[in-house]
Amino acid sequence: MKLPIYLDYNSTTPVDSRVLEKMLPFFSENFGNSASRSHLFGWKAQEAVENAREQVANLINAESKEIVFTSGATESNNLAIKGLFEINYPNKKHIITIQTEHKAVLDVCKHLEKLGVEVTYLQPDYTGLITIEQIKNALRPDTFLISVMYANNEIGTIQPMKKIGELAQEHNILFHTDATQAIGKLEIDVQKDNIDLLSLSGHKLYAPKGIGALFIRKNSRASKLIAQMDGGKHERGFRSGTLNVTGIVGLGEACELAKKELTTDNQRLIMLRNKLESEILQNISDVKVNGNITNRLPNLTNISFGGVDGETLLMSFRDIAVSSGSACTSASVEPSYVLKSIGLSDVMAYASIRFSLGKYTSQAEIDFTIKYVKETVELLR
Ligand code: PMP
């Protein structure tokens, strides 16, 4: 067993060796530009891109022509929300979202507020869940978008996608979801859940960083959204710029593997996560699990440790790689806004640790972590 132990899979994942293997030829012998129409180099690249598009679409029960490749979930969220703003404003100018979204949604909304958009940020309950009634009560005649994340990156709470999709459809409002943390961890079906737009990112499911996609429902108002990157009209005009063929091939392969292996991976992850969590709860006093115990990602537990200073705790965990708050905002020393919005005090939010497991997490690593966390917390106290 090698130290430190990586338990931060919600931050990013290593590239699966099978994914890397599929990617490698596209760095060298098959280096063509997928937009080159006149020779074999281009055709090979294009074929690989279209194959990957099919693989991504399959994972979420979409059609391949509904998939637009981007640089990741941040870009997908920007494209979805800003692109829809451009076709709706000023006739419709209201967005409904939730306080615990990733900054890649919240900051897009903040930006649009400066341009005249009005945003309702729903407050989740203490487990991180929002209700359909909350969304219903927030609806306005000028609401053009409901954007609710599939599962939260810090606490793992899974939102009621199907019900939100039904409500959105009933009121003829578009429904976007940031599914970055759900993709590859949960079975996702954009048809069943009436999702119009879905953002995903490669590096959370064992594909490389810097590649992602946006699902845009065909023949819907969503498909009228305005591109945010202008140029050579790649991706049917939705996203100009020479395609990241290697990344796309990697994302496609990762999606195919996720589809095949999701169920068995999850059984193992739930078993390991539950062991880690229950042993910490049983063996360390004054600890509490954050999030929704029955409705959360299979690979994650977020735990608050009373009676210790959060920053010192994180720094003391030298042999395990975990995170407090979200790694994406770890440049700031603010307590996690997600934990604060589900009611934790600043002190408890600081003293909360996210353990996120992945397909390379072993039983031995979890056993070590249980012992190590107990010893470290006791020492600090
Ligand atoms: N949304 C969520 C829920 C995330 O967890 C992340 C990554 N931390 C992002 C968006 C941003 O994704 P990317 O790194 O692909 O831009």
Boltz pocket constraint, residues with backbone or C-beta under 6 A from the ligand:
constraints:
  - pocket:
      binder: B
      contacts: [[A, 10], [A, 11], [A, 71], [A, 72], [A, 73], [A, 74], [A, 75], [A, 102], [A, 104], [A, 149], [A, 151], [A, 152], [A, 153], [A, 178], [A, 180], [A, 181], [A, 200], [A, 201], [A, 202], [A, 210], [A, 211], [A, 212], [A, 328]]
      max_distance: 6.0
